[in-house]
Amino acid sequence: MLLPHLRQQPNPVVINVSSGLAFAPMAAAPIYSATKAALHSFTLSLRQQLVSVGVSVLEIVPPGVNTDLGGPGLHTWAVPVDEFADSIVARLAAGEQEIGYGTSEKIRQASRAELDARFEQINSH
Ligand SMILES: NC(=O)c1ccc[n+]([C@@H]2O[C@H](COP(=O)([O-])OP(=O)(O)OC[C@H]3O[C@@H](n4cnc5c(N)ncnc54)[C@H](OP(=O)(O)O)[C@@H]3O)[C@@H](O)[C@H]2O)c1
């Protein structure tokens, strides 16, 4: 249903929004973390499936961002949303396919050892 519609558009793009927690889960949010890991995996496969029909599949990988996610005031410790959004939009315009910011940029490129260290850091308190 969606694919025929997308293919009729000029420069069709699917943008999925995952999380740094897709790469190193937060034990206190196991389902959220697991769904984001699944979304990351799905995005890789969908990108490959749709390359031949000209539909781009992109992934935004946010770190903690100061939005009302989960309720007002829960993310005031996190990066300012304007700062995050400006960086993401600039990198989308540059043609990048998978884009993080700050800690999530580091984590999406991390080695296995770095991911293990990040997991310990996130879950040690
Ligand atoms: N903020 C973070 O720290 C953070 C970190 C990692 C990943 N993310 C991801 O970034 C994405 C956006 O989150 P956010 O921080 O911007 O959260 P948010 O401020 O709570 O915004 C969520 C948005 O989703 C919309 N929405 C919720 N349920 C919906 C539904 N059933 N149908 C259609 N729209 C729906 C809401 O619309 P209404 O306003 O109309 O309700 C709202 O615009 C999410 O996928 C989140 O998991 C966020």
The ligand as a Gaussian input file, in Angstrom:
#p B3LYP/6-31G(d) Opt

LIG

0 1
 N       13.810000      12.811000      23.523000
 C       14.755000      11.877000      23.682000
 O       15.588000      11.918000      24.616000
 C       14.831000      10.747000      22.671000
 C       15.967000       9.915000      22.702000
 C       16.061000       8.893000      21.808000
 C       15.044000       8.671000      20.878000
 N       13.953000       9.478000      20.866000
 C       12.881000       9.196000      19.897000
 O       12.558000      10.347000      19.170000
 C       11.197000      10.239000      18.734000
 C       10.478000      11.530000      19.047000
 O       10.461000      11.662000      20.450000
 P       10.386000      13.093000      21.174000
 O       11.502000      13.148000      22.129000
 O       10.223000      14.174000      20.157000
 O        9.073000      12.853000      22.019000
 P        7.786000      13.757000      22.254000
 O        8.216000      15.184000      22.512000
 O        6.991000      13.029000      23.293000
 O        7.059000      13.726000      20.864000
 C        6.459000      12.539000      20.406000
 C        5.655000      12.872000      19.169000
 O        5.049000      11.666000      18.714000
 C        3.694000      11.957000      18.464000
 N        2.915000      10.739000      18.699000
 C        2.867000       9.998000      19.823000
 N        2.036000       8.951000      19.645000
 C        1.574000       9.053000      18.390000
 C        0.685000       8.263000      17.610000
 N        0.116000       7.166000      18.115000
 N        0.417000       8.654000      16.350000
 C        1.010000       9.750000      15.832000
 N        1.860000      10.550000      16.527000
 C        2.140000      10.183000      17.768000
 C        3.313000      13.057000      19.424000
 O        2.203000      13.768000      18.918000
 P        1.281000      14.679000      19.889000
 O        2.124000      15.804000      20.367000
 O        0.184000      15.091000      18.972000
 O        0.840000      13.775000      21.000000
 C        4.582000      13.897000      19.418000
 O        4.577000      14.842000      18.348000
 C       10.617000       8.999000      19.428000
 O       10.634000       7.920000      18.525000
 C       11.592000       8.733000      20.559000
 O       11.627000       7.387000      20.923000
 C       13.831000      10.531000      21.740000

